[in-house]
Amino acid sequence: MPVDTLVESPQSHLTGVARVLVHAGKLHQKAAEDLAKTARERRASFVSAVIAAGAVQPADLAHTLASALALPLLDLAAIDNTKLPRGIVDAKLATQYQIAVLGKRGNRIFIGAADPTDQEAAERIKFATQLSPEWVIVEYDKLVRLLEAQGADINATVESLAGGDFDFDVSDEDSAAQEGADVSAEVEDAPVVRFLQKMLVDAINMRASDLHFEPYEYNYRVRFRIDGELREITQPPVAIKDKLASRIKVISRLDIAEKRVPQDGRLKLKFGNKAIDFRISTLPTLFGEKIVIRILDPSSAKLGIEALGYEKIERERLLNAVKRPYGMVLVTGPTGSGKTVSLYTCLNILNQPGVNICTVEDPAEINLPGVNQVNVNDKAGLTFAAALRSFLRQDPDIVMVGEIRDLETADIAIKAAQTGHLVMSTLHTNDAPSTLTRLLNMGVAPFNIAASVLLITAQRLARRLCDNCKAQADYPREALQRAGFADTELDGSWRPYRAVGCTACNNGYKGRVGLYQVMPITESIQRIILAEGSSMDIAAQAQKDGVRDLRQAGLLKVRAGVTTLEEVISVTNE
């Protein structure tokens, strides 16, 4: 009598966890096949698709796998995650493959995972550690919470700092730092210091980009901007607002006695061999000073251009432009749309030993070795225009200007682009075509714009759907058409997704993705500029040249299941 084994079962074309669940009677074959398809479409694991669909409960799934595969089962809720070994497997690798290192003995490493059949994960771990992985099954939901708690996608060691002391780097400044140290005795209020430390650590762990400390008449609130959305975190007592402001000013080398005018500064937070930069901005309001702290991630410039979300044709256009020997490349968009990261990613590509790169910014946000970075200092007379003039005597190949704000800066930058230098800069405009009319309005001559500008890219950041919980959405056909989809695109070959929300994300979203309008300046557009045509004329010509506008770029991300239609509509006002 033949024995019905896992290998010989009729469901043998299913692999791994799917086969085990079908064989154990937890899933019908058709349901397993559908979930496997969904997982492939989302580029997620089969286990996450099963849990998100609610087909099998995490505990039931773990017990079934443990029994079928004869592997040990561990309850992660019963162990202290601070005692788990760190640094054996790279945090990014652990997050990518959803694994937790439980221990190491000799040449063996014990791995907690919800899917022990993942051969790719096993090979990657073996290659990275040179150890043999031993699988221990854990419940998926508890594993996700553990990885979040460890801050695996930022820095696994940051969390331990909440109760410890920070090392604020104030050593590389002149007598102002010493003056600040003299006054610091007044603001070294232990509760305030601990509160600020905790806020900074929480912000880093929650992947926040900005911290807002906002005083009002009867209350004081702290908000974090997470994935582009402001979220209220806490309301500390109003009494601490002045002490907190003074503490932030001392560590960021600002004048603590000056409360009548806005101030800008920066600070560096060191822990071990890591360092995180923060940019500080103070603003006098009716009831005290509002302070915004921007978290600057130095690693973001080194992600590579693929990680930013450029489509293939857009990426090629951008790289072709920045590899030209001279001319001007402009990046536009509102504050916080990722312009600096895009520019620095390009600079990182161009940063070779044989190239002299000079940048002037207000202030320099990301420290890039091999690039000569200058901070604007208006008080000392070091403006964008003054720095640019001195750059041209420094034998540069590539010049990056933080922002073109006035005619003087624009004029010098365009002259540099016309005399054998590649100039990169940013402007605050809504889209690529309106950038050209903005330059005309500044007073730049049309023939100078046509002769120097190579490419303009406009960008926005849209929230990225959480792969763990996103679900298919049913939008009326009319709504999709109104948003900008053509009839030919609505052929039923794809489905949009909606945000759901789970323990691993923020209201159904996790992280952000860039939407880009990359517009090369073709001969046709040059003629429109020379004729002093409007931005609408330029936009119409760009469409003919095959340039996607921001809305079309967003709809492409909707088709790919990366973001939602609502999010694209909210960030592209067209």
Secondary structure, DSSP 8 states (H G I E B T S, - for coil): -----TTTSTTTTS-HHHHHHHHTTSS-HHHHHHHHHHHHHHT--HHHHHHHHTSS-HHHHHHHHHHHHT--B--GGGS-GGGS--SSS-HHHHHHHTEEEEEEETTEEEEEES-TT-HHHHHHHHHHHSSEEEEEE--HHHHHHHHHHTTTTT-TTGGGGTTS--EE--TTS-HHHHHHHHHHHHH--HHHHHHHHHHHHHHHHTTEEEEEEEE-SS-EEEEEEETTEEEEEE---GGGHHHHHHHHHHHTT--TT--SS-EEEEEEEEETTEEEEEEEEEEEETTEEEEEEEEE-GGGGGS-GGGGT--HHHHHHHHHHHTSSSEEEEEE-STTSSHHHHHHHHHHHH--TT--EEEEESS--S--TTSEEEE-BTTTTB-HHHHHHHHTTS--SEEEES---SHHHHHHHHHHHHTT-EEEEEE--SSHHHHHHHHHHHT--HHHHHHHEEEEEEEEEEEEE-TTT-EE----HHHHHHHT--GGG-SSS---EE----TTSBTTEEEEEEEEEEEE--HHHHHHHHTT--HHHHHHHHHHTT---HHHHHHHHHHTTSS-HHHHHHH---
